C-alpha cells in the first residue's frame, strides 16, 4: 500500500523479514528519498495487502496522522520523497 499527502508518502512493506529489510534499505539509501522513517515493524501471520495490486492513493494529512498516530509527516519537512 502506498499513500501520499502532498509530497509525503506512507508505504506498507510486506513479505519475509529479509525481503522487507532489503526493500527498506534500498528505499532508505536511494538519494531521491529524504527523511525515511520506519514507523512500525511487526511480524504478521499472513499478508494484509497480499491480494492488492500496486497503486498509489492521495489522502489528506489527517488520514496520514490517523494511520501513524502523532507523526505529522507534513510538519517533518517539505518531502519524504522527491
C-alpha positions in Angstrom: 0.0 0.0 0.0 1.3 3.5 -0.9 -0.4 6.6 0.3 0.6 10.2 -0.3 -0.3 13.6 1.1 1.3 16.5 -0.7 4.9 15.3 -1.2 4.9 13.0 1.8 4.5 9.2 1.4 3.4 6.4 3.7 4.1 2.8 2.5 3.4 -0.6 4.0 6.0 -3.2 3.1 5.1 -6.9 3.4 6.9 -10.1 2.9 9.6 -12.1 4.5 11.8 -10.3 7.0 14.7 -10.5 4.6 12.7 -9.1 1.7 11.2 -6.3 3.7 14.6 -5.3 5.2 16.2 -5.4 1.8 13.5 -3.2 0.3 13.6 -0.8 3.2 17.4 -0.5 2.9 17.1 0.1 -0.8 14.5 2.9 -0.3 16.4 4.5 2.6 19.6 4.6 0.6 18.0 6.0 -2.6 19.1 9.6 -2.9 15.6 10.6 -4.3 14.2 9.9 -0.8 14.6 12.1 2.2 13.9 11.6 5.9 12.8 8.0 5.5 11.3 6.8 8.8 10.3 3.4 10.0 7.1 3.9 11.9 6.5 0.3 12.8 7.8 -3.2 12.3 5.9 -6.3 13.3 5.5 -9.9 12.3 2.3 -11.0 10.6 0.9 -14.4 10.1 -0.2 -13.5 6.6 -0.1 -10.5 4.3 -2.8 -7.9 4.8 -2.4 -6.4 1.3 -1.4 -9.7 -0.5 -4.3 -9.5 -3.0 -3.8 -5.8 -3.8 -2.1 -4.6 -7.0 0.3 -1.8 -6.6 -1.5 1.5 -6.6 -1.0 5.0 -5.1 -3.8 6.9 -3.4 -3.8 10.5 -2.5 -5.0 11.1 1.1 -5.3 14.0 3.5 -2.7 14.7 6.1 -5.4 13.9 8.7 -5.6 10.4 7.3 -1.8 10.0 7.5 -2.0 11.2 11.1 -4.7 8.7 11.9 -2.5 5.9 10.4 0.7 6.9 12.1 -0.5 8.2 15.4 1.1 11.6 16.2 3.7 11.5 13.4 2.9 14.6 11.3 4.7 13.9 8.0 3.9 17.3 6.6 5.4 19.0 9.6 8.6 16.9 9.3 9.6 18.8 6.2 8.7 19.5 2.6 9.1 15.9 1.4 10.0 12.4 2.2 10.4 11.6 -1.5 11.2 13.9 -4.4 
